[in-house]
């Protein structure tokens, strides 16, 4: 069943390749959506796909995603699937 999650990540998640590593993992898992930096130093992610790959992505993010980053807090909210995206992108 298709799900879409909004994920907000706090910690040392900017300037450490966090978006790049998140995009690579999401693409490897076959997810669609996006990742972007926010002005408050957090990273926001919207990811869509089946439940198992989404769970894998959340586990990956909780571990820090980037070898140079650190995740202090993560918030996850379920949203309505969009189903019109083709891939997982980095937004600037």
Buried (B, 14 or more C-beta within 10 A) or exposed (E): EEBBBBBBBBBBBBEBBBBEBBBBBBEEBEBBBBBBBEEEEBBBBBBBBEEEBBEBBBEBBEEBBBEEBEBEEBEBEEEEBEEEBEEBBEEE
